[in-house]
Amino acid sequence: MSKPRTFIEASANGTTGTIRIVDRISEYSQSSSSTIKTIVDEYLKTGVTDVEVYINSAGGNCFEATEMCNDLKRLSKVTIKIGSVAASAATYFMTQFPSVAFPNSQIMIHRPKLGTYGDIITIKADLKLLENTTDDYKTAYATKMNKTVEQVEEFFAQGDYWMTANEAKAQGLLDTILDQTEEVTAESIKILEAVAAPIIPELTKENQKQKMERKQLISRLKLSADANDADIEAALSALETKASRTEALEANAKTQKEAMASTLVDQAILDKKITADQKDNYLKLANADFEGTKAIIDAMQGVVKVSAEIEAPGATASGREKWTMEDYQEKDPEALMEMMAKEPEKFKKLEAAYFGA
């Protein structure tokens, strides 16, 4: 059985390595910062220092792209090689390392985007985060292109700003244009269509290779061998819709979880069970274990003072060796929170006994 194809591929030859990124950049895809970290770790162990990163991507998560670049900077030499397209967050790599592209490569920059959900405070916080990210990207483009941030803002004002390889080089974003033309595959065309590129090239006329890629695509989509272009297009569109919905659901779930934790802690402050300066610590605990934190806060009675008997992690408070979860909840809930944060194993044992695990 053949090995499934991945969307980040890495290889090495002596001290030279190659990484291929041909997927949407996201913490939920294989084109993620965690994957790049694993690859870079292995390269450093095996003595690989000179790496070419091939990118054929419509972009994705700005933070993931930034962190991927941070990890790649651990290597001695990195060169970015653009395939048919580098759009949105995929262009951030071009601002951090020397880049080359094919004559038929297409590059697109625009303002970073962010989805948000929540109350006024949450949306204002997310807006500030988006402003910070936009400033970071503007500065990165300005530095690479030897322009002012105001000039970069003029590009952003046009929406999706597309450039040919020649235009990107003239603007200073691209360093070198290769002599040969990049082979245009069905996958590349799909990426270009997905981001509404103004120029959609024809497939490269390498019939045998094209047929092989078509067979692989049909197999990956689990279509019948006689599937036509319309069938493939419909299956790809369905996958894109599913991926978009999944990403939105995951983002909403995370946002809702954070909102629940914030509501729980804010109410505890209003009920004078905890003080405002304890908010950050309780938020961390609630995000890590909402139900456990809620149970402890619910057990608190009014204003709770920190017990003078709370000792450093690892120490045993006198007379508490046989205390149960109920004892801590009734007599010293702050000590229980301290244990939850600093002695998680001890807390888990109490929790297990309490719930009869």
Disulfide bonds with the S-S distance in Angstrom:
none
